[in-house]
């Protein structure tokens, strides 16, 4: 009964674990999706682009008139004095009253209620250019996000393929270790039986140790690539079970493509140039004056009565008497403001911005050259990778036959261990080339997609 219960529990546990193992397989599309969702730089630039879009609305609302509402209630004296006064920074009191020949400490309540409208209704297109500059800034930040997204997709795909190649190499070196261990046991038995020299046993031990070291190095590279992929995906580092789809086939290669103007990186450079040109146009609007419309509606209350000028006892210290509005004034006006020295300063700012525009144009031209060069290189990489892929089976078959032949000859005492070791090295090299041949074709296609600015060239083959 105990054995039966144990078997039932084991079967249930296995059935529960099977879908988990299936879910552990990480496809490249899933890796790219997780990277886009989790990677900090991509998310940050998406937020920067969203912030720039909000600044467009803010720039549009700046054209609205300023509407200020104000209310104040005060208590104090109203001593007046003949003489000039200028309120620097608005730090002086605005008390008003009759100019007496002595200080008067009579105080009462007062109030001021004010509505003010101030609208720069015409400034030679300054508001429109500010909105266009905000739109150009938003376009630049959006292109920056798009090119970062594209770069990250390519980077994740490249790291995924690197990890897959590292895993394939690690498996080959594991097989090589098993082969070296088996051969070492054969050599040891023959040496103990006096069939071969004892030095062959020492050399076989050295080859076994070398196979172990090579496997350790391969595992180190695999762990490094796995850690890098986890960082790019924004997930905790762990061992990834990758899709072997890339090992079983090679992709269909696209036709020759030209450097696309819609390349995300080139679009980002263009958006920087556009923004700089818009800033030049905006700065030019600062040459000209601004026409303003103003309107004021003011109501005041005071505890000092109209007869206070002749009778200093004609006032009330009651709160309501002081804050109750009794006098109202309004004002409408149109004005123009122009700092005539402003063009002298702005002219240099405009000239500096034009130099910036020229520098951005030079950077764009350099980026176009680099993209074209990378596109030509990708075509060469694809041709070389396909040629190597076709040649690899011949190399592996010949190396396997050579190793088998040397092994059989050695077992029958017809050759020495050096020949066997040399054949083993050739076989290891052939298997290594086989493991990375498929991967190199996919890497070349990825380089083509990166140069063309179209990740779909690569993703459509998945």
C-alpha positions in Angstrom: 0.0 0.0 0.0 2.8 2.4 0.8 4.5 1.7 -2.5 1.3 2.2 -4.4 0.6 5.5 -2.6 4.1 6.6 -3.3 3.8 5.8 -7.1 0.4 7.6 -7.3 1.9 10.7 -5.6 4.9 10.6 -7.9 2.6 10.4 -11.0 0.5 13.4 -9.7 3.6 15.4 -9.0 5.0 14.6 -12.5 1.7 15.6 -14.2 1.8 18.9 -12.3 5.4 19.6 -13.2 5.0 18.8 -16.9 3.2 22.1 -17.9 5.7 24.1 -15.8 8.6 22.6 -17.8 6.8 23.4 -21.0 6.2 27.0 -19.9 9.9 27.4 -19.1 10.8 27.4 -22.8 11.5 31.0 -23.7 10.8 32.0 -27.3 12.5 34.9 -28.8 9.2 36.8 -29.3 8.4 36.3 -25.7 11.9 37.6 -24.7 11.4 40.7 -26.8 8.0 41.3 -25.4 9.2 41.0 -21.8 12.2 43.3 -22.6 9.9 46.0 -24.1 7.6 45.8 -21.1 10.2 45.7 -18.3 13.4 47.4 -19.4 13.9 50.7 -17.6 15.4 52.8 -20.5 12.5 51.9 -22.8 9.9 52.8 -20.2 11.7 56.0 -19.2 11.8 57.2 -22.8 8.1 56.3 -23.2 7.3 58.6 -20.2 9.5 61.4 -21.6 7.5 61.2 -24.9 4.2 61.3 -23.0 5.5 64.4 -21.0 6.4 66.2 -24.3 2.9 65.5 -25.6 1.4 67.2 -22.5 3.7 70.2 -23.1 2.0 70.7 -26.4 -1.3 71.3 -24.6 0.5 73.5 -22.1 1.9 75.6 -24.9 -1.5 76.0 -26.5 -3.0 77.2 -23.2 -0.4 79.8 -22.8 -2.1 81.8 -25.5 -5.2 82.2 -23.2 -5.6 85.6 -21.5 -4.4 85.9 -17.9 -7.5 86.3 -15.6 -6.6 87.2 -12.0 -9.1 87.4 -9.1 -8.0 89.1 -5.9 -9.6 89.9 -2.6 -8.0 91.4 0.5 -9.2 92.8 3.8 -6.9 95.0 5.8 -6.6 97.0 9.0 -4.3 99.9 9.3 -3.7 103.7 9.3 -4.0 106.0 6.2 -1.4 108.6 6.9 -0.5 110.4 3.6 2.6 112.4 2.8 3.6 114.6 0.0 6.7 113.3 -1.9 7.9 111.0 -4.6 7.8 107.2 -4.1 8.5 104.2 -6.2 7.6 100.7 -5.1 10.6 98.6 -6.0 9.5 95.0 -6.3 6.0 95.9 -4.9 7.3 96.1 -1.4 5.7 99.4 -0.4 2.3 99.9 1.2 -0.5 101.5 -0.9 -2.2 103.5 1.9 -3.8 106.7 0.8 -5.2 109.6 2.8 -4.9 113.3 3.5 -1.4 114.7 4.1 -1.6 115.9 7.8 1.1 117.9 9.6 1.5 115.2 12.2 1.5 111.4 12.6 -2.0 110.0 13.0 -2.6 106.5 14.5 -6.3 106.3 13.7 -7.0 102.9 12.1 -10.0 101.2 10.5 -10.8 98.3 8.2 -10.5 98.5 4.4 -10.9 96.0 1.5 -10.0 95.7 -2.1 -11.7 93.4 -4.7 -10.0 93.1 -8.0 -10.5 91.4 -11.3 -7.7 91.7 -13.9 -7.5 90.5 -17.5 -4.2 90.7 -19.4 -3.9 89.2 -22.9 -1.1 89.4 -25.4 -3.4 89.0 -28.4 -0.8 89.7 -31.1 2.9 89.1 -31.0 3.8 88.4 -34.6 3.2 84.6 -34.4 5.1 84.1 -31.2 2.4 81.8 -29.7 2.1 79.7 -32.8 5.8 79.2 -33.1 5.9 78.2 -29.4 3.3 75.6 -30.1 5.1 74.3 -33.1 8.3 74.1 -31.1 6.5 72.1 -28.4 5.2 69.8 -31.2 8.7 69.4 -32.6 10.0 68.5 -29.1 7.2 65.9 -28.7 8.1 64.4 -32.1 11.8 64.3 -31.2 11.1 62.5 -27.9 8.7 60.1 -29.6 11.3 59.3 -32.3 13.8 58.8 -29.5 11.5 56.3 -27.8 11.0 54.5 -31.2 14.7 54.2 -31.9 15.4 53.1 -28.4 12.7 50.5 -28.8 14.2 49.3 -32.1 17.7 49.2 -30.7 16.5 47.2 -27.7 14.7 44.7 -29.9 17.8 44.1 -31.9 20.0 43.9 -28.8 17.7 41.4 -27.1 17.5 39.2 -30.3 21.3 39.3 -30.6 21.8 38.3 -27.0 19.2 35.5 -27.3 21.1 34.1 -30.3 24.4 34.4 -28.5 23.0 32.5 -25.5 21.6 29.9 -27.8 25.1 29.5 -29.5 26.7 29.3 -26.0 24.3 26.5 -25.0 25.0 24.6 -28.2 28.8 24.9 -27.6 28.4 23.8 -24.0 26.5 20.7 -25.1 29.2 19.9 -27.7 31.9 20.3 -25.1 29.9 18.0 -22.8 30.0 15.3 -25.5 33.7 16.0 -26.0 34.3 15.4 -22.3 32.4 12.1 -22.5 34.5 11.1 -25.5 37.7 12.1 -23.8 36.7 10.2 -20.6 35.8 7.0 -22.6 39.1 7.2 -24.6 41.1 7.8 -21.4 39.6 4.6 -19.8 40.5 2.6 -22.9 44.1 4.0 -22.9 44.4 3.2 -19.2 43.3 -0.4 -19.6 45.7 -1.0 -22.5 48.6 0.7 -20.6 48.0 -1.5 -17.5 48.0 -4.6 -19.7 51.3 -3.6 -21.2 49.9 -3.1 -24.7 50.9 0.5 -25.0 53.4 2.8 -23.3 52.5 4.3 -20.0 53.1 7.8 -21.3 49.9 7.4 -23.4 47.9 7.1 -20.2 49.4 10.4 -18.9 48.6 12.2 -22.2 45.0 10.8 -22.1 44.7 12.2 -18.6 45.9 15.6 -19.8 43.4 15.6 -22.7 40.6 14.7 -20.3 41.6 17.6 -18.0 41.7 20.0 -21.0 38.2 18.8 -22.0 37.0 19.7 -18.4 38.6 23.1 -18.5 37.1 23.8 -22.0 33.6 22.8 -20.7 34.1 25.1 -17.7 34.9 28.0 -20.0 31.9 27.2 -22.1 29.6 27.2 -19.1 31.1 30.6 -18.0 30.3 32.1 -21.3 26.8 30.7 -21.2 26.1 32.0 -17.7 27.4 35.4 -18.8 25.1 35.6 -21.8 22.2 34.3 -19.7 22.8 37.0 -17.1 22.9 39.7 -19.9 19.7 38.4 -21.4 18.0 38.6 -18.0 19.1 42.2 -17.6 17.8 43.2 -21.0 14.5 41.5 -20.2 14.2 43.2 -16.8 13.8 39.8 -15.0 15.9 38.1 -12.3 18.8 36.1 -13.6 18.1 32.4 -14.1 18.8 29.5 -16.4 16.8 29.9 -19.6 15.5 27.0 -21.7 15.6 28.5 -25.2 13.7 27.5 -28.4 15.7 25.2 -30.6 13.9 26.5 -33.6 17.0 28.4 -34.7 19.1 25.2 -34.7 16.8 23.2 -36.9 16.5 25.6 -39.9 17.9 28.7 -41.5 15.7 31.7 -42.5 14.6 32.8 -46.0 16.8 35.7 -46.9 15.1 38.9 -48.1 15.9 40.6 -51.3 18.5 43.4 -51.4 17.2 46.4 -49.6 18.3 50.0 -49.6 18.9 52.3 -46.7 15.4 53.4 -45.7 14.7 57.0 -44.7 12.2 55.5 -42.2 15.0 53.9 -40.2 14.2 54.7 -36.6 17.7 56.0 -35.9 17.7 58.3 -38.9 14.2 59.5 -38.1 15.4 60.5 -34.6 18.3 62.5 -36.2 15.8 64.2 -38.5 13.5 65.1 -35.6 16.4 66.8 -33.8 17.1 68.9 -36.9 13.4 69.8 -37.2 13.3 70.9 -33.6 16.4 73.1 -34.0 14.8 74.8 -37.0 11.6 75.5 -35.1 13.6 77.0 -32.3 15.2 79.4 -34.7 11.8 80.5 -36.0 10.5 80.9 -32.4 13.5 83.0 -31.4 13.0 85.3 -34.4 9.5 86.2 -33.1 11.1 87.7 -30.0 12.5 90.5 -32.2 9.0 92.1 -32.3 6.7 93.8 -29.8 3.7 92.3 -28.2 0.3 94.0 -28.3 -1.8 93.5 -25.1 -5.4 94.0 -24.1 -6.0 94.8 -20.4 -9.1 95.1 -18.4 -9.5 95.9 -14.7 -12.6 95.9 -12.4 -11.9 97.2 -8.9 -14.1 97.6 -5.9 -13.0 99.1 -2.6 -14.4 99.4 0.8 -13.1 101.6 3.6 -14.0 102.5 7.2 -13.0 106.1 6.7 -15.9 108.2 5.6 -15.9 111.0 3.0 -15.7 113.8 5.6 -12.5 112.4 7.1 -10.5 115.1 5.3 -12.0 117.8 7.4 -13.0 115.8 10.5 -10.5 113.2 11.6 -13.2 111.6 13.8 -15.4 110.7 10.8 -14.5 107.0 10.6 -15.7 103.7 11.9 -13.6 100.8 13.3 -16.4 98.3 12.6 -15.4 95.3 10.5 -18.4 95.3 8.2 -18.2 99.1 7.7 -14.6 98.6 6.5 -15.0 95.7 4.1 -18.4 96.6 2.6 -17.7 97.7 -1.0 -18.7 101.3 -1.7 -16.7 102.5 -4.7 -16.1 100.7 -8.0 -13.7 101.6 -10.9 -13.1 99.9 -14.2 -10.4 100.2 -16.8 -10.0 99.0 -20.4 -6.9 99.5 -22.4 -4.7 98.4 -25.3 -0.9 98.6 -25.0 2.2 97.6 -26.8 5.5 96.5 -25.1 8.7 96.3 -27.0 12.2 96.1 -25.6 14.1 97.8 -28.4 17.4 96.2 -27.3 16.0 92.7 -27.4 16.8 92.1 -31.1 20.5 92.8 -30.4 20.5 89.9 -27.9 18.2 87.5 -29.8 20.3 87.9 -33.0 23.2 86.1 -31.4 20.9 83.4 -30.0 19.4 82.8 -33.4 22.9 82.6 -34.9 24.0 80.1 -32.3 20.9 78.0 -32.9 21.7 77.9 -36.6 25.1 76.6 -35.9 23.5 73.9 -33.8 21.2 73.0 -36.7 24.2 72.7 -39.0 25.9 70.4 -36.5 22.8 68.2 -36.3 22.7 68.0 -40.0 26.3 66.8 -40.1 25.5 64.2 -37.5 22.6 63.0 -39.7 24.8 62.7 -42.7 27.2 60.6 -40.7 24.4 58.4 -39.5 23.3 57.9 -43.1 26.8 56.8 -44.1 27.0 54.4 -41.2 23.6 52.9 -42.0 24.6 52.4 -45.7 27.9 50.8 -44.7 26.2 48.5 -42.3 23.7 47.5 -44.9 26.4 46.5 -47.3 28.2 44.7 -44.6 25.1 42.7 -43.7 24.8 41.5 -47.3 28.4 40.3 -47.1 27.7 38.6 -43.8 24.7 36.8 -45.1 26.6 35.5 -48.1 29.5 34.3 -45.9 27.2 32.7 -43.3 25.3 30.8 -46.0 28.5 29.6 -47.5 29.8 28.3 -44.2 26.5 26.7 -43.4 26.6 24.7 -46.6 30.2 23.7 -46.0 29.8 22.6 -42.4 28.2 19.2 -43.0 31.2 18.2 -45.2 33.6 19.2 -42.5 31.8 17.4 -39.7 31.4 14.2 -41.8 35.1 14.2 -42.8 36.3 15.0 -39.2 34.1 12.2 -37.8 35.4 9.7 -40.2 38.9 10.7 -39.6 38.5 10.4 -35.8 36.8 7.0 -36.1 39.6 5.8 -38.4 42.4 7.0 -36.1 40.6 5.5 -33.0 40.3 2.1 -34.6 43.9 2.1 -35.8 45.0 3.1 -32.3 43.0 0.4 -30.6 44.7 -2.1 -33.0 48.2 -0.7 -32.4 48.6 0.7 -35.9 49.0 4.4 -35.0 50.1 6.6 -32.1 48.1 8.7 -29.6 49.3 12.0 -31.2 47.5 11.1 -34.4 44.3 10.3 -32.4 44.6 13.6 -30.5 45.1 15.6 -33.7 42.0 13.9 -35.2 40.0 14.7 -32.0 41.0 18.4 -32.2 39.8 18.5 -35.8 36.5 16.9 -34.8 36.0 19.3 -32.0 36.6 22.2 -34.3 34.2 20.8 -36.9 31.5 20.3 -34.3 32.0 23.9 -33.0 31.6 25.3 -36.5 28.5 23.2 -36.9 27.0 24.5 -33.7 27.4 28.2 -34.7 26.8 27.9 -38.5 23.0 28.1 -38.2 23.3 30.8 -35.5 25.6 32.9 -37.8 23.0 32.9 -40.5 20.3 34.2 -38.1 22.8 36.8 -36.8 23.5 38.0 -40.3 19.8 38.3 -40.9 19.5 40.3 -37.7 22.3 42.6 -38.8 20.4 43.1 -42.1 17.2 44.0 -40.2 19.2 46.4 -38.0 20.8 48.1 -41.0 17.5 48.3 -42.9 15.7 49.7 -39.8 13.0 47.1 -40.0 12.9 44.5 -37.2 10.1 42.8 -39.0 12.6 41.4 -41.6 13.9 39.2 -38.8 10.7 38.7 -36.8 8.7 37.5 -39.8 11.0 34.5 -40.1 10.2 33.3 -36.6 
